[in-house]
Amino acid sequence: MLQPPQVTAAAPQGVWVVIVNYNTAHLLERCLTALRASTLDRPCTVFVVDNGSHDGSVALVRERFPEAVLLETGANVGFARANNVALRRVLALVPDRARRAHAVLLLNSDCFVEPETIQRLVTVLEREPDVAIVGPKLVLPDGRLDLACRRSFPTPGTALWKLTGLARLFPRSRWFARYNLTYRDPDEPLEVDAVSGACMLVRLQAVVEAGLLDEAFFMYGEDLDWAYRIKQRGWRVRYEPSARAVHVKGGSWGRRDPRILWEFYRAMALFYRRHYAAHQPVLLRWLVYAGIGMRFSVALVGLAVRRFVR
């Protein structure tokens, strides 16, 4: 069973796992069971931040996983804000001098790590001291690669190829497929811009330097924004395929609805405004925002049609 980290300045590297949960008791049970099977050579503790679930999730954690630290927000405050509740707790527990030797694993409740996954991610941080973020190879339940597990930043160019479908049409193109890097071998370790927030290990010192997750992002884009800010401070981001996890894509938020679509496209616009808009011509800015708005409208119509034909 995973044990809590030591919190002295001289402690070996400790791992703090943060799982945000909202009405996913059936997935959360599998996620926590997988964590229990982890073969980690150092102390670890698990925070479950519950966003006001009403499906028995809280009782499940208390009764079946008493080793986990349960934090309740009382409402669905979003992914970034809920993670920050636990991150603030970790920062309060770990002394300043020890923070470089500790790491935080953000883990979705619909993501199930293999026994060696966390150890292999930790090893990357130990061997490469300038790496702040490392993510595993994420596979979907049917065995396909979760393309979000290794990405470039969504610049206007990469976003254009993705939104127009050219990235999907030409997955082996270094030009059109830059966002999801589909022209690279999925079993090749890579330095990337970002990995998936569904499972990402982050050096605690980098959290101190770059700050917490931006709570303006509700449930999408916060991992990209965090990676961007951390890389701006000179850190590297790594994809490590020897570490693996199964990701039930979308399982942590359930069926798509208009609000989820809104948050997805709002996050795209927010990321662009935060990191690119100020350095680009006004006309290009309006074209980007118009393109995002058009894609949202198309997605909304598609959702309505699918509901109508059922």
C-alpha positions as CSV (number, residue, x, y, z in Angstrom):
1,M,0.0,0.0,0.0
2,L,1.2,3.5,-0.8
3,Q,2.5,5.4,2.2
4,P,2.6,9.2,2.8
5,P,5.8,11.0,1.9
6,Q,8.1,12.3,4.6
7,V,8.0,16.1,4.7
8,T,11.5,17.0,6.0
9,A,13.9,19.0,3.9
10,A,16.2,15.9,3.7
11,A,13.5,13.5,2.6
12,P,13.9,11.4,-0.6
13,Q,11.6,12.3,-3.4
14,G,8.0,11.9,-2.4
15,V,5.0,11.6,-4.8
16,W,1.6,13.3,-4.2
17,V,-1.2,12.0,-6.3
18,V,-4.2,14.3,-6.9
19,I,-7.5,12.9,-8.3
20,V,-10.4,15.2,-9.0
21,N,-13.7,13.4,-8.9
22,Y,-17.3,14.3,-9.9
23,N,-19.9,11.6,-9.9
24,T,-17.6,8.8,-11.2
25,A,-17.6,6.4,-8.3
26,H,-17.4,3.3,-10.7
27,L,-14.3,4.7,-12.3
28,L,-12.7,6.1,-9.2
29,E,-12.8,2.7,-7.6
30,R,-10.8,1.2,-10.4
31,C,-8.4,4.2,-10.5
32,L,-7.7,3.9,-6.8
33,T,-7.3,0.1,-7.0
34,A,-4.8,0.5,-9.7
35,L,-2.9,3.0,-7.6
36,R,-2.8,0.5,-4.7
37,A,-1.0,-1.9,-7.0
38,S,1.8,0.6,-7.8
39,T,5.3,-0.6,-7.2
40,L,6.9,2.6,-6.1
41,D,10.2,2.8,-4.3
42,R,9.4,5.9,-2.2
43,P,6.6,7.3,-0.1
44,C,3.4,8.5,-1.7
45,T,0.0,9.8,-0.7
46,V,-3.2,10.2,-2.6
47,F,-5.6,13.1,-2.4
48,V,-9.2,12.7,-3.8
49,V,-10.8,16.1,-4.3
50,D,-14.5,15.6,-4.7
51,N,-16.5,18.2,-6.5
52,G,-19.9,17.8,-4.8
53,S,-20.6,14.2,-6.1
54,H,-24.0,12.7,-5.3
55,D,-23.3,9.1,-6.5
56,G,-21.7,7.6,-3.4
57,S,-18.1,8.6,-4.3
58,V,-17.4,10.1,-0.9
59,A,-18.6,7.1,0.9
60,L,-16.6,4.8,-1.4
61,V,-13.4,6.6,-0.6
62,R,-14.0,6.7,3.1
63,E,-15.0,3.0,3.3
64,R,-12.8,1.3,0.7
65,F,-9.8,3.6,0.5
66,P,-9.2,5.1,4.0
67,E,-5.5,5.7,3.1
68,A,-6.5,8.4,0.7
69,V,-6.9,12.0,1.9
70,L,-10.4,13.1,1.0
71,L,-11.0,16.8,0.3
72,E,-14.6,18.0,-0.4
73,T,-15.3,21.2,-2.3
74,G,-19.0,21.0,-1.9
75,A,-19.8,21.9,-5.5
76,N,-18.5,21.3,-9.1
77,V,-15.8,24.0,-9.1
78,G,-14.0,22.7,-12.1
79,F,-10.8,20.7,-12.7
80,A,-8.3,23.4,-12.3
81,R,-9.7,24.9,-9.1
82,A,-10.2,21.4,-7.5
83,N,-6.7,20.4,-8.3
84,N,-5.4,23.6,-6.7
85,V,-7.2,22.8,-3.4
86,A,-4.9,19.7,-3.1
87,L,-1.8,21.5,-4.5
88,R,-2.1,24.2,-1.9
89,R,-2.2,21.5,0.8
90,V,0.9,19.9,-0.6
91,L,2.8,23.2,-0.8
92,A,1.9,23.8,2.8
93,L,3.2,20.4,3.9
94,V,6.5,20.3,2.0
95,P,9.3,22.7,3.2
96,D,10.8,25.1,0.7
97,R,14.2,23.3,0.6
98,A,12.5,19.9,-0.2
99,R,10.2,21.0,-3.0
100,R,12.6,20.1,-5.8
101,A,12.7,16.5,-4.5
102,H,8.9,16.1,-4.5
103,A,6.5,15.7,-7.4
104,V,2.7,15.8,-7.9
105,L,0.8,13.4,-10.2
106,L,-2.4,14.8,-11.6
107,L,-4.6,11.8,-12.4
108,N,-8.1,11.7,-13.8
109,S,-10.5,9.3,-12.2
110,D,-11.0,7.6,-15.6
111,C,-7.2,6.9,-15.9
112,F,-5.8,3.6,-14.7
113,V,-2.0,3.4,-14.2
114,E,-0.1,0.1,-14.6
115,P,2.0,-1.0,-11.5
116,E,5.3,0.4,-12.9
117,T,3.9,3.6,-14.4
118,I,4.6,6.1,-11.5
119,Q,8.0,4.7,-10.8
120,R,9.0,5.1,-14.5
121,L,7.8,8.7,-14.5
122,V,9.7,9.4,-11.3
123,T,12.8,7.9,-12.8
124,V,12.7,10.4,-15.7
125,L,12.6,13.3,-13.3
126,E,15.6,11.9,-11.4
127,R,17.7,11.2,-14.5
128,E,16.8,14.5,-16.2
129,P,16.9,17.3,-13.7
130,D,15.8,20.0,-16.1
131,V,12.5,18.1,-16.8
132,A,9.6,19.5,-14.9
133,I,6.7,17.5,-16.5
134,V,6.6,14.0,-17.7
135,G,3.6,12.0,-19.0
136,P,3.0,8.4,-19.9
137,K,1.7,6.7,-23.0
138,L,-2.1,6.8,-22.7
139,V,-4.1,4.2,-24.5
140,L,-7.8,4.1,-25.0
141,P,-9.8,1.0,-23.9
142,D,-9.7,-0.3,-27.5
143,G,-5.9,0.0,-27.6
144,R,-5.6,3.1,-29.7
145,L,-3.3,5.9,-28.7
146,D,-4.9,8.8,-26.8
147,L,-3.4,11.5,-29.1
148,A,-3.5,14.1,-26.3
149,C,-0.7,12.3,-24.4
150,R,2.0,14.1,-26.5
151,R,1.3,17.4,-28.1
152,S,2.7,20.6,-29.4
153,F,1.2,23.9,-28.3
154,P,-1.9,24.9,-30.3
155,T,-0.5,27.8,-32.2
156,P,-2.8,29.4,-34.8
157,G,-1.1,27.3,-37.4
158,T,-1.4,23.9,-35.7
159,A,-5.0,24.8,-34.6
160,L,-5.9,25.6,-38.2
161,W,-4.7,22.2,-39.5
162,K,-6.5,20.4,-36.7
163,L,-9.8,22.4,-37.1
164,T,-9.9,22.0,-40.9
165,G,-9.3,18.3,-40.7
166,L,-6.0,18.4,-42.6
167,A,-4.2,16.9,-39.6
168,R,-6.4,13.8,-39.7
169,L,-6.1,13.5,-43.5
170,F,-2.3,13.7,-43.4
171,P,-1.3,12.1,-40.1
172,R,2.3,11.4,-41.3
173,S,2.9,15.0,-42.3
174,R,5.4,16.9,-40.2
175,W,3.6,20.1,-41.3
176,F,-0.1,19.2,-40.9
177,A,0.3,16.8,-37.9
178,R,2.5,18.9,-35.7
179,Y,-0.2,19.3,-32.9
180,N,-0.6,15.6,-32.1
181,L,2.8,14.5,-33.5
182,T,1.2,11.5,-35.3
183,Y,4.2,11.3,-37.6
184,R,6.3,10.2,-34.7
185,D,6.6,6.7,-33.3
186,P,4.3,6.4,-30.2
187,D,6.9,4.2,-28.6
188,E,9.6,6.7,-28.9
189,P,10.5,8.9,-25.9
190,L,10.1,12.5,-26.9
191,E,10.6,16.0,-25.7
192,V,7.2,17.7,-26.3
193,D,5.4,20.9,-25.5
194,A,2.7,19.3,-23.4
195,V,1.3,16.0,-22.2
196,S,-2.2,15.2,-21.0
197,G,-3.6,16.4,-17.7
198,A,-5.3,13.0,-17.4
199,C,-1.9,11.7,-16.1
200,M,1.0,14.0,-15.7
201,L,3.8,14.1,-13.1
202,V,5.0,17.6,-12.2
203,R,8.1,18.6,-10.2
204,L,6.9,20.6,-7.2
205,Q,9.6,23.2,-7.6
206,A,8.2,24.0,-11.1
207,V,4.8,24.5,-9.5
208,V,6.3,27.0,-7.1
209,E,7.9,28.9,-10.0
210,A,5.1,28.9,-12.5
211,G,2.2,29.1,-10.1
212,L,-0.9,26.9,-9.7
213,L,-3.3,25.9,-12.4
214,D,-5.2,28.8,-13.9
215,E,-8.7,28.6,-12.6
216,A,-10.1,30.6,-15.5
217,F,-10.0,27.2,-17.3
218,F,-12.9,25.1,-16.1
219,M,-12.2,21.6,-17.5
220,Y,-10.1,21.9,-20.6
221,G,-6.9,23.7,-21.5
222,E,-5.5,24.1,-18.0
223,D,-2.8,21.4,-18.7
224,L,-1.6,23.2,-21.9
225,D,-1.5,26.5,-20.1
226,W,0.4,25.1,-17.2
227,A,3.0,23.4,-19.5
228,Y,3.4,26.7,-21.4
229,R,4.1,28.7,-18.3
230,I,6.4,26.1,-16.9
231,K,8.4,25.9,-20.2
232,Q,8.7,29.7,-20.2
233,R,10.7,29.3,-17.0
234,G,13.3,27.1,-18.7
235,W,12.0,23.6,-17.8
236,R,11.5,20.8,-20.3
237,V,8.5,18.5,-20.8
238,R,8.9,14.8,-21.6
239,Y,6.7,12.0,-23.0
240,E,7.7,8.6,-21.6
241,P,6.1,5.6,-23.5
242,S,7.6,2.9,-21.2
243,A,5.1,4.2,-18.6
244,R,1.5,3.4,-19.6
245,A,-2.0,4.0,-18.5
246,V,-5.5,3.3,-19.8
247,H,-7.6,6.4,-20.3
248,V,-11.4,6.1,-20.7
249,K,-11.6,9.3,-22.7
250,G,-14.4,11.4,-21.4
251,G,-15.3,9.1,-18.6
252,S,-14.5,11.6,-15.9
253,W,-17.2,14.0,-17.2
254,G,-19.8,11.7,-18.7
255,R,-22.0,12.4,-21.7
256,R,-21.3,15.5,-23.9
257,D,-23.7,18.4,-23.4
258,P,-23.7,22.0,-24.6
259,R,-21.9,23.2,-21.5
260,I,-19.0,20.8,-22.1
261,L,-18.8,21.8,-25.7
262,W,-18.8,25.5,-24.6
263,E,-16.0,24.9,-22.1
264,F,-13.9,23.0,-24.7
265,Y,-14.0,25.9,-27.2
266,R,-13.9,28.6,-24.6
267,A,-10.6,27.0,-23.4
268,M,-9.2,27.2,-26.9
269,A,-10.0,30.9,-27.1
270,L,-8.7,31.6,-23.6
271,F,-5.4,29.9,-24.3
272,Y,-5.0,31.9,-27.5
273,R,-5.8,35.1,-25.7
274,R,-3.4,34.3,-22.9
275,H,-0.4,33.4,-24.9
276,Y,-0.6,34.6,-28.6
277,A,-3.2,37.3,-29.2
278,A,-1.2,40.2,-27.9
279,H,1.7,39.5,-30.4
280,Q,-0.4,39.1,-33.5
281,P,-2.3,41.5,-35.9
282,V,-5.8,42.4,-35.0
283,L,-7.2,40.8,-38.2
284,L,-5.6,37.5,-37.4
285,R,-7.0,37.6,-33.9
286,W,-10.5,38.1,-35.2
287,L,-10.0,35.3,-37.7
288,V,-8.9,33.0,-34.9
289,Y,-11.8,33.8,-32.7
290,A,-14.3,33.5,-35.6
291,G,-12.8,30.1,-36.5
292,I,-13.3,28.9,-32.9
293,G,-16.8,30.3,-32.8
294,M,-17.6,28.6,-36.1
295,R,-16.3,25.2,-34.9
296,F,-18.3,25.5,-31.7
297,S,-21.5,26.3,-33.7
298,V,-20.9,23.2,-35.9
299,A,-20.3,21.0,-32.9
300,L,-23.4,22.3,-31.2
301,V,-25.5,21.6,-34.3
302,G,-24.0,18.1,-34.6
303,L,-24.9,17.4,-30.9
304,A,-28.5,18.5,-31.5
305,V,-28.8,16.3,-34.6
306,R,-27.5,13.3,-32.8
307,R,-29.9,13.8,-29.9
308,F,-32.8,14.3,-32.4
309,V,-32.1,11.1,-34.3
310,R,-31.9,8.9,-31.2
